[in-house]
Amino acid sequence: MALARSKAPGPRFSLDAGTLNDILTHARPLGHHEDRATLNLGFGFLYYGLVRALRPRHVVVIGSGFGFSVACLALGLRDNAKGTLTFIDPSFSVLRHGPFRTVGGTAQWDRPDRVRAHFARFGVQDIVTHHKLTSGTFFAGPGAADLVPIDLAFIDGNHSFDDVAADFGSVLRHARRNAYVLLHDTNIYMRELVRHAGVKRFLRQLSRRPDEFELVDFPFASGVGIVRVLRGGDGVPAK
């Protein structure tokens, strides 16, 4: 008599129409070149695709309004069947903390049970670990000492030049060589003009160091830049 064969889990691809609709409805992208009418995640497909292609062991996300980048990146990790995501966001609210601390923040990440339930909607609650801290506090604290080396990071916190530079430097100090860093909101022209943001200016500074960084910018919607770290280290451009 032939032995019954156990069925191992098959390959997974999460981005069916239902999941796309859930992401657009509940993770609520803000400036990611998305199109709800056609279930188009815009840059979200880029985030997911990078994770599938690069197969990172550890992804870090700094800041997210409703978890769009977190969901897209974490779904890639789930479909790869490996990797974890560290999500750092202090859960600021524009009403409580003002527009210079957050733009569009609505305190989404105040309660751990709600954070877990939010990401459970996408089946990634065991992949994502949220730290309700500013990135500066997190990277200066004991949690950073044991941080798994970073393969891929997404920076979308405070958009001032100094804060972007600080976040980039913190990532570099914990990144593997040939890590990739994404920076959201490279194309918010008016805020850059009045110095309320400095992401584009920071990318221009990185472009002057081609031996250390390769970069490409997608200037659509709010824009996103991708930086490949060639040499590592903790140096970041000055103003």
N, C-alpha and C positions, 0 to 999 in steps of 0.2 A: 504494500500500500504506500503510495507516495505521501511524503510529509507535506503538510500545509505550509505554504510560504507566508511569512509575515510581510505585510506591506509597509515599507519604509516611506516616510513622508516624501512626496515628490517635490520638484522645483516649484518655487512660489513666485508669482508676479502679482503684486498687490494693486496695481493701478487700473482696476476695472472701473466701469462707469459709476457704480455706487460709491466706491472709495473716492473717486475724483469729486463727486458731488459733495460728499461729507467734508473733504478737505476745504473746498471752496466755501461751504456753508459755515463750518464750525471753526476752522483754523484761519479763516478770513484774511486772505493775503492783502497786503497794503503796499502797492507799488512794485509788484513782481511781474509785470507785463502779462498778467493773467486775462482770460476772457471767459467769464462764467457761461455765456450763451453756448459756447462750443466745448465746455468742460476742459478748457485749456489752462493748465497750471502755469504757463509761461516759464519763468525762471525755475519754478518748482520742478519741472522735468529735468532741468540742468542739475539741480541739487541731487535729485534722486539718481540721475544717470552717473554723476561723478562718484557717488558712493558705490554703485554697482560696478563701475569700471575700476576704481582705485582700490576697492576692498579694504577700507581703513579698519583698524582695530579700535580706534578711539576718535570720536568726533566731539568737538566743543562748540557750543552755540552761546554767544554773548548777546542777550537781548532778543525779545520777540514779542510783538504786540498780542497776537492770538495763537502763536505756535505754528505758523505756516512753515517756516524753514525747518523747525524741529520735526514736524510730522513728515515732511518730504525726505529729510535726511534719515530719520529713524526707520521709515519704511524701506529705504534702501538697505539699511543694516539688517532689518528683519528678513528681507528677501535674500540677502547674502548668507543668512544663518550664522552671522558672527558680528561682533563689534558692539560697543556701548556708546552712549551719547551723554555728555555732561552739559546740562543747561543751566546757565547762570543769568539770573534776572531778579532784581530786587522788588519787582512788582510795584513800581511807581505808578501813580495816577496823576494825570495832568491837572486834575482838580485839587489834589492834595499837595502836590510837589511843584507844580508850575511848569511852564513850557521850556524852561532852561534845564530841567532835569529829565523831562520826557516829552516827546511829541506824540500824542495819540495814545499814551498809556492809560489803561483803565483798570489797573490793579487786578489783573487776571490770575496772578499766581500767589495770592495771599494764603490759601488754605491747601495743605498737602493732599487732603482727600479729594478736593476738587481738581487739583492738578493731575493726580493719578487718574481720576475718572475721565478727564479731558483727553488724555493720551490713550486711555483704554479704548476710546471710541475707534481708534485707528489700530489697536492691537499692539502698541509699542510701549505700554506702561512699564514693562520690565526691562526695557532697553534704555529709557530716559531717566536720568537722575537730576532732579531740580535742586538748585541751591538758591535760596531767597536772600541773595547778597548782591551788592554791587560787585562788578568785576575786580575793582581795586581791592576791596575787602577780601574777596575770595582768594586772589592770587597772593595777598600778603599774609594769609592765614595758614593754619596747619593743614587744611585740605589740599592745598597746592603741593605740599611736600611729597605726598603720596600719589600725585596725579599720574595716571598712565600717560606715557608720551603721546603727543597729539599728532595724528596723521592728517586731519582735515579740520579746519575751524571756520566758523561763520561769525563775523563781527557785525552787530547791528544794535549796539548800545547807544550811549551818548555820542552824538555825531560831531562834537567839537574836534578840532584838529588835535588838541592835547589829549583828549580822551581816546580818540582813535589810535593815536601814536602809542599811548600807554597800553591799550588793549592788544595792539599788534606786538609790542615788545613783550608783554606777558605771555602771549601765545608762542613767540619765538623761543623764549627761555624754556618752554616745555615741549617744543616740537621736535619731531624727527627731521633729519635731513630729507629734502625733497617733499616736505609737507606742503599742503595747499591751504591758502587762506582766502576766504571770500569776504568781501566788504560790500554791504548793501548801502544803497542811497548814494551812489556816485554821481547821480544826475539830477540833484535837487538844486537847480541853478540859483534861484533867488535866495535860498538860505545860505548858499556858499557866498553869494555876492555881499550879503550883510554880515558875514562872518558868524552866522548862527550854526554853520556846519563847515566841516573841513575835510570830508572824505575824498573828494576829487583832488584837492590840494595835496593831501597826503599821498595819493597815488602818483601824482606828478613827481613828488620827492623820491618815491621808490624807483621811478623810471630812470632816475639819474644814477642808479647803482646797478647796471645790467649784469655785473659779475655776481651779484648776490640775489637778484630777484628777476624773474620773468613775470610779465603781467599782461592781461587783456581786460578791456573794459567794454561792457555791453551798455551803451547809453540809451536804453529804452525804458519807458516808464520811469521809476525812480533810479534805475540803473544798478548794476552789480559788477564788481571787479573781481578777477581771480588772480591771485599772486602765487607763484611757485617759489618756494624758498630753496635757493641753490646751495647756500653754504651754512645756514643756521647762524647762531650767535644771538647776542642780545642788543645789538646796535640798531637804532631806528633813526630815521631822519629828523633833524631839527627843523624848526620853522624856517 
